């Protein structure tokens, strides 16, 4: 017998998580993002059918690791129709590259895949204004990466001029701190 109620169909979704730096390799940041995304999916009535995660991987044009295999796989599977919504913690977790945003807009236009985020809101990619807002956010994200790179480069230049070691990976041939020679490695350099 019919009760007069409509059968609700849950939209299928995929969660994407990414964190730029995970020095300890414990994946705690992406785990927190996934938990928040699962809460959003539950509130929104999305059925999570896949989770994609790029841990310890940047998303900007200045990233040391340019490849994001989980992101690439997610896009391929979205194009194949495996899910209708991509859930991410924020727009900047998906991408900090304006060209990649254009790819997400095309994904929406050609396949209807929507983007839903925990903290960045949900830009309506079906309207000119919605796409404009998404593009502005992507520009702001890209600019922040560039400003950070400028500040870091300036600090490194200042340190170099003052004869101070630049933080980061220990240079081969030097002790931690970058002021004393590491004898065994220095010998290899001389060879």
Secondary structure by P-SEA (a helix, b strand, c coil): ccccccbbbbbbbbbbbbbcccccccaaaaaaaaaaaaaaaaaaccccccccccccccccccccccccaaaaaaaaaaaaccccbbbccccccccccaaaaaaaaaaaaacbbbbbbccccccccccaaaaaaaaaaaaaaaaaaaaaaaaaaaaaaaaaaacccccccccccccccccccaaaaaaaaac
